[in-house]
């Protein structure tokens, strides 16, 4: 992701969260990568709650 999470529009945030969910559901990434993606998703969700 080239933009900072805080600078994403609401639509961009939703699209990013959707891509994270698809990656997690694919089971093609390691546990470590899954945890990183989960943490990114939480950060995006929290950013949306602040705006």
C-alpha positions in Angstrom: 0.0 0.0 0.0 1.6 3.2 -1.1 -0.6 5.6 0.9 -0.5 5.8 4.7 -3.5 4.3 6.4 -4.5 7.6 7.9 -4.7 9.2 4.4 -7.0 6.6 2.8 -10.5 7.6 1.9 -13.4 5.5 3.3 -13.8 3.7 0.0 -10.1 3.0 -0.3 -10.1 1.7 3.3 -12.9 -0.7 2.5 -11.2 -2.0 -0.6 -8.0 -2.5 1.3 -9.8 -4.4 4.1 -11.5 -6.5 1.4 -8.1 -7.4 -0.1 -6.7 -8.3 3.4 -9.7 -10.6 4.0 -9.3 -12.3 0.6 -5.6 -12.9 1.4 -6.4 -14.3 4.9 -9.1 -16.6 3.5 -6.9 -17.9 0.7 -4.7 -19.8 3.2 -1.7 -19.1 0.8 0.2 -17.0 3.4 2.2 -18.0 6.4 1.0 -17.5 10.0 3.4 -14.7 10.4 2.1 -13.0 7.3 -1.5 -13.6 8.5 -0.8 -11.9 11.8 0.8 -8.9 10.0 -2.2 -8.6 7.7 -4.6 -8.9 10.7 -2.7 -6.0 12.4 -2.9 -3.9 9.2 -6.7 -4.6 9.1 -7.2 -3.5 12.7 -5.2 -0.3 12.0 -7.4 0.5 9.0 -10.6 -0.2 10.9 -9.4 2.0 13.8 -8.5 4.8 11.4 -12.0 4.7 9.9 -13.5 4.9 13.3 -11.6 8.1 14.0 -12.7 9.8 10.8 
